[in-house]
Amino acid sequence: FRKISAILLVGLSTISAYGQYTENLVSNGSFEAIDGKIKGLKGIDIATGWTSPTGVPSDLFGPVKAKGSEISPANVPDNVYGKEDAKDGSNYAGIVAYSFGAKVPRSYILGKLDAPLKKGMRYCVKFNVSLAEASKYASNNIGISFTKKDPSSPKKIQVQKIKPQLLQKQVFYTRKMILKRLTKPILGNKFVARSLLKVEKNL
């Protein structure tokens, strides 16, 4: 599984009206509030306000007490995909962004904003993404889609028909890939996506 996928770890998401002192519209943006205990992978549904919109559940990572010296797959900072500290608090989400030959379906995270986005307003959108160390591949397009209609489906679909309003084009490289591709620009394996969104219609 880990050898054919690009696993992205997502934490601390914020959306606020640009140029105004206002509250973050993303509830539980750091995935700290949870309903239950993190026991393993595919647990995004216990994060308050977050879910997976397809039949492929996303992951929720956080400090997990394991028996003996065994490390839980969903632990923070050490887990099945490598080592990653949380950007804020102690939790973060994980999604599959790419796999060779689509052998592993993509996964997504879905949340509801605390207030609608208003037409004509500009909003500052920010999220933190890190490529898991165990990933063999990477994704150069990470986006966010805002919609009135719930795009959820129980099927294991790729959700390719949903066009994101914000698309961050950034290339990730693992350490192995950097060694093999020294002739290409190296942008690192972490980035903070920060964009301005002008809303053309009420959402």
C-alpha positions as CSV (number, residue, x, y, z in Angstrom):
1,F,0.0,0.0,0.0
2,R,2.6,2.5,1.0
3,K,4.9,1.7,-1.9
4,I,2.4,2.7,-4.6
5,S,0.7,5.8,-3.2
6,A,1.2,9.4,-2.5
7,I,0.0,10.0,1.1
8,L,-0.6,13.6,2.0
9,L,-0.9,14.8,5.6
10,V,-3.2,17.8,6.1
11,G,-3.4,20.0,9.1
12,L,-4.5,23.5,10.3
13,S,-6.9,24.8,7.6
14,T,-8.3,28.3,7.8
15,I,-10.7,30.4,5.7
16,S,-11.4,34.0,6.7
17,A,-12.7,37.2,5.0
18,Y,-9.7,39.0,3.5
19,G,-8.9,42.4,5.0
20,Q,-11.2,42.0,7.9
21,Y,-10.7,40.9,11.5
22,T,-13.0,37.9,11.5
23,E,-13.2,34.4,12.8
24,N,-11.9,31.4,10.9
25,L,-14.8,29.8,9.0
26,V,-13.3,26.3,9.2
27,S,-14.6,24.5,12.3
28,N,-12.1,22.2,13.9
29,G,-9.5,23.1,11.3
30,S,-6.7,21.3,13.2
31,F,-8.8,18.1,13.8
32,E,-8.4,18.4,17.6
33,A,-12.0,17.9,18.6
34,I,-12.9,14.2,18.2
35,D,-15.8,12.0,19.2
36,G,-14.2,8.8,20.4
37,K,-10.6,7.5,20.3
38,I,-8.2,7.1,17.5
39,K,-7.7,3.3,17.2
40,G,-6.2,3.0,13.7
41,L,-6.3,4.2,10.1
42,K,-9.5,5.3,8.2
43,G,-10.8,7.2,11.3
44,I,-11.6,10.7,9.9
45,D,-15.3,10.3,10.8
46,I,-14.5,10.7,14.6
47,A,-13.1,14.2,13.9
48,T,-15.9,16.6,14.7
49,G,-17.2,18.3,11.5
50,W,-15.1,16.2,9.1
51,T,-15.9,13.1,7.0
52,S,-15.0,11.4,3.7
53,P,-17.2,12.2,0.8
54,T,-16.6,8.9,-1.0
55,G,-16.6,5.3,0.0
56,V,-12.8,5.6,0.6
57,P,-12.4,6.7,4.2
58,S,-9.5,9.1,5.0
59,D,-7.2,8.8,7.9
60,L,-7.0,10.7,11.2
61,F,-3.7,10.8,13.1
62,G,-3.1,11.6,16.7
63,P,-1.3,10.4,19.8
64,V,-2.3,6.8,20.3
65,K,-1.2,4.7,23.3
66,A,-0.1,1.3,22.0
67,K,0.7,-1.9,23.9
68,G,4.3,-2.5,24.6
69,S,6.8,-1.1,22.1
70,E,4.4,-1.4,19.2
71,I,3.5,1.9,17.4
72,S,0.0,2.5,16.3
73,P,-0.4,3.0,12.5
74,A,-2.3,6.3,13.2
75,N,0.0,7.6,15.9
76,V,1.6,11.1,16.0
77,P,4.5,11.8,15.4
78,D,5.6,8.2,14.4
79,N,3.2,6.2,12.4
80,V,3.0,3.7,9.5
81,Y,3.9,6.4,6.9
82,G,6.9,7.8,8.7
83,K,7.2,10.7,11.2
84,E,5.3,13.9,11.2
85,D,4.5,16.4,14.0
86,A,1.2,18.2,13.9
87,K,1.3,21.8,12.7
88,D,-1.1,22.9,15.4
89,G,-2.2,20.8,18.4
90,S,-1.6,17.1,18.1
91,N,-3.8,15.7,15.3
92,Y,-3.9,15.9,11.5
93,A,-5.7,14.1,8.6
94,G,-4.3,11.9,5.8
95,I,-5.5,11.3,2.3
96,V,-4.3,9.3,-0.7
97,A,-3.7,11.8,-3.5
98,Y,-2.2,9.4,-6.2
99,S,-1.3,5.8,-6.8
100,F,0.3,4.2,-9.8
101,G,-2.3,2.8,-12.2
102,A,-5.0,4.0,-9.7
103,K,-4.5,0.8,-7.8
104,V,-5.5,2.6,-4.6
105,P,-8.5,4.9,-4.9
106,R,-8.0,8.6,-4.0
107,S,-9.5,9.8,-0.7
108,Y,-10.8,13.2,0.3
109,I,-11.9,15.1,3.4
110,L,-15.1,17.1,3.6
111,G,-16.2,19.7,6.0
112,K,-18.9,22.4,6.3
113,L,-18.0,26.1,6.8
114,D,-19.4,27.9,9.8
115,A,-21.0,30.5,7.5
116,P,-21.8,30.8,3.7
117,L,-19.3,32.5,1.4
118,K,-20.8,35.7,0.0
119,K,-20.7,36.9,-3.6
120,G,-18.2,39.7,-4.2
121,M,-16.2,39.0,-1.0
122,R,-12.5,38.0,-1.0
123,Y,-11.5,35.2,1.4
124,C,-8.0,34.1,2.5
125,V,-7.7,30.3,2.3
126,K,-4.8,28.5,3.9
127,F,-4.0,24.9,4.5
128,N,-0.8,23.0,5.4
129,V,0.2,19.8,3.5
130,S,3.1,17.4,3.9
131,L,4.0,14.4,1.8
132,A,4.4,11.3,4.0
133,E,7.9,9.9,4.1
134,A,6.8,6.4,3.0
135,S,5.3,7.8,-0.3
136,K,6.9,6.6,-3.5
137,Y,4.9,9.0,-5.7
138,A,3.6,12.5,-5.3
139,S,0.9,14.8,-6.6
140,N,1.4,18.3,-8.1
141,N,-2.2,19.4,-7.9
142,I,-3.8,20.0,-4.5
143,G,-7.1,21.8,-4.5
144,I,-10.2,22.9,-2.6
145,S,-13.7,22.9,-3.9
146,F,-16.5,25.0,-2.5
147,T,-20.1,23.9,-3.3
148,K,-23.6,24.3,-2.0
149,K,-24.5,20.7,-2.8
150,D,-23.1,17.9,-0.8
151,P,-20.8,15.9,-3.2
152,S,-20.8,12.8,-1.0
153,S,-21.2,9.4,-2.6
154,P,-21.0,5.9,-1.0
155,K,-19.1,4.7,-4.0
156,K,-15.3,4.5,-4.3
157,I,-15.2,7.2,-7.0
158,Q,-12.4,9.6,-7.9
159,V,-14.6,12.7,-7.8
160,Q,-12.9,13.9,-11.0
161,K,-16.0,15.8,-12.0
162,I,-15.6,18.3,-9.2
163,K,-13.5,21.3,-10.3
164,P,-11.7,23.0,-7.4
165,Q,-11.9,26.8,-7.3
166,L,-8.5,26.8,-5.7
167,L,-5.7,24.7,-7.2
168,Q,-2.2,24.7,-5.7
169,K,0.3,23.5,-8.2
170,Q,3.3,22.3,-6.3
171,V,5.7,19.4,-6.9
172,F,6.6,17.1,-4.0
173,Y,9.7,15.1,-3.9
174,T,10.7,12.3,-1.5
175,R,14.3,11.9,-0.6
176,K,14.7,9.0,-3.1
177,M,13.2,11.0,-5.9
178,I,15.4,14.0,-5.1
179,L,18.5,11.8,-5.6
180,K,17.2,10.5,-8.9
181,R,16.0,13.9,-10.2
182,L,18.6,16.4,-9.4
183,T,18.1,18.1,-12.8
184,K,14.6,19.1,-11.9
185,P,13.6,21.9,-9.4
186,I,13.4,20.8,-5.9
187,L,10.6,22.3,-3.9
188,G,10.7,20.1,-0.8
189,N,8.1,17.8,0.7
190,K,6.1,20.4,2.7
191,F,4.2,23.6,1.8
192,V,1.6,26.0,3.1
193,A,-1.0,26.8,0.5
194,R,-2.2,30.4,0.9
195,S,-4.6,31.9,-1.7
196,L,-7.1,34.6,-2.1
197,L,-10.6,33.4,-3.3
198,K,-13.0,35.9,-4.9
199,V,-16.5,34.5,-4.7
200,E,-18.4,34.9,-7.9
201,K,-21.7,33.6,-6.4
202,N,-23.1,32.8,-3.0
203,L,-21.9,29.5,-1.7
